[in-house]
């Protein structure tokens, strides 16, 4: 889901950390994206407080879904590991 930058109107995306992905793989990247900041290519990091309350609610829902997805992935890996 894409959000508009409150400063310039360009699309923003969730932060990305190559270090988190290298350390913890897909799960690390998902958790970093869930709790990281939003970034605009023109303006840089954007604080959540700059977005409208409606957009912040959508961001919170997205964060919850990313966390649930990460936990489900961890559970799936553990389950696959125990049955083999």
C-alpha positions in Angstrom: 0.0 0.0 0.0 1.4 3.4 -1.0 0.9 6.6 1.0 1.5 10.1 -0.2 4.1 12.3 1.3 2.5 15.0 3.4 5.3 17.5 2.3 5.5 17.0 -1.4 2.7 14.6 -2.4 5.1 11.9 -3.8 4.7 8.3 -2.8 6.4 7.1 0.3 7.5 3.6 1.3 8.4 1.7 4.4 12.0 1.8 5.4 14.4 -1.0 4.4 17.5 -2.3 6.1 19.9 -4.6 4.3 21.6 -5.3 7.6 18.3 -6.6 9.2 17.7 -8.7 6.1 21.2 -10.1 6.1 21.0 -10.9 9.8 17.5 -12.4 10.1 16.5 -13.0 6.5 12.9 -12.4 5.4 11.6 -12.3 8.9 14.1 -9.6 9.9 13.2 -7.5 6.8 9.4 -7.8 7.6 9.9 -6.7 11.2 12.1 -3.8 10.2 9.5 -2.7 7.6 6.7 -3.1 10.2 8.5 -0.9 12.8 10.7 1.3 10.6 10.0 4.8 9.4 8.4 5.9 6.2 10.7 7.3 3.5 10.1 9.7 0.6 12.6 9.8 -2.2 12.6 13.6 -2.2 12.1 14.5 1.4 13.8 11.6 3.3 12.3 10.1 6.5 8.8 11.2 7.3 7.5 11.1 10.9 4.2 9.3 11.3 2.8 12.4 13.1 2.9 14.3 9.8 0.3 12.0 8.2 -3.4 12.4 8.7 -5.2 10.3 11.4 -6.8 8.2 8.6 -3.5 7.4 7.1 -1.9 6.6 10.5 -4.8 4.1 11.1 -4.0 2.4 7.8 -0.3 2.3 8.7 -1.1 0.7 12.1 -3.2 -1.9 10.4 -0.4 -2.6 7.9 2.1 -2.9 10.8 -0.1 -5.4 12.5 -0.5 -7.5 9.4 3.3 -7.5 8.8 3.9 -8.7 12.4 1.2 -11.4 12.1 2.7 -12.5 8.8 6.2 -12.6 10.3 5.0 -14.6 13.3 3.1 -17.0 11.0 6.3 -17.5 8.9 8.2 -18.3 12.1 5.5 -20.7 13.1 5.6 -22.4 9.7 9.4 -22.8 9.8 9.3 -24.3 13.3 6.4 -26.6 12.3 8.3 -27.8 9.1 11.4 -28.3 11.1 9.7 -30.5 13.7 7.9 -32.7 11.2 11.1 -33.6 9.3 
